[in-house]
Amino acid sequence: MAQVKITARNNGPFRVEAPEGSVELVDADGNKFDITGKPAFSLCRCGGSINKPFCDGTHSKIGFAAAEAAVKKEDAQGTPDPGALPK
């Protein structure tokens, strides 16, 4: 089993679960976020959190709809996968 598990929650954050010290989270400049003592944490993907990159629950207040839900709906309707290679 993998040491790190990342779950895309329905219309919510990315939930990261891993043994302490096995994940390093850095910003675009390489500065480390302090996740000491956090074997699990959630990363914002709605863009509305005031505590970025961490989730603060704003997604539920703004009605965030995750992309994977929309993709599944389109796939169920027979819409071609844009990543599929042409035949």
N, C-alpha and C positions, 0 to 999 in steps of 0.2 A: 504494500500500500504506500502511496505517496506521502511524504512528510508534510507537504504543503497542500492544503485544499482551498480552492477559491470557488465560491458559489455565487452565481449571478442570481440574486433574489428577484422574484417577480416584481417588476415596477419598483425596485428598491436598489440598495447598494450591492457592491461586491463584498461578500463576507470572506475574510481571510482567516484560516485556522492553521496554525503551525506551532511546533514546539518553540518555546522561547529561544531566541537567538538564531533561529534558522532562516529568518526573513530580514532583509535590510531594505528599508523604504527611504528613498532619496528624492529630492526635488530636481528640477531641470539643471540646477547648478552643482549638483552632487552633494548638497547639504543633507545630512541624515536627520530623519524624524525620530524622536525618542519614542520607541514602542517597547521599552523595557517593562517587563511584567505584564505584557499583553499577548497571551498566546492566541487571542482572537480579536479581530477588529474589523470594522466595516469602512470601505472606501466609497466616497460619494461618486455617483455617476450621473446625477441629475443636474449638477452644476450650481445648485442653490444653497448648499451648506455654507454656513459662516465659519466652519471649522475645517475647511478643506486642507488636506485631501480626505479627511475623515467625514463620515456621514453624521448628520445631526438630526435626521428625521424629517428634514424639509421636503423630501420627495413626496411624502404623504399629504402635505399641506398644499402643494402646487399641482397635484394631479399628474406627476411624472408617469409617462408610459414608456417602458423600456423597449428598445429596438427589437429584441428577440421575440417579443409578443407580436409585433407587427409582422415580422418575417414569417412566423409560423402561420399567421392568418393568411398571408398572401400565398404561401406554399400550399395550404389546404385548398385554395381556390384554383390551383393549377398554374400559378404564375411561375415562369421559368426562374431558376436560380441564377442571379447575375454573375455568380462566380463560376458557373459551370462552363466547361469548354464546349465550343460549337462542334457539332458532329459532321 
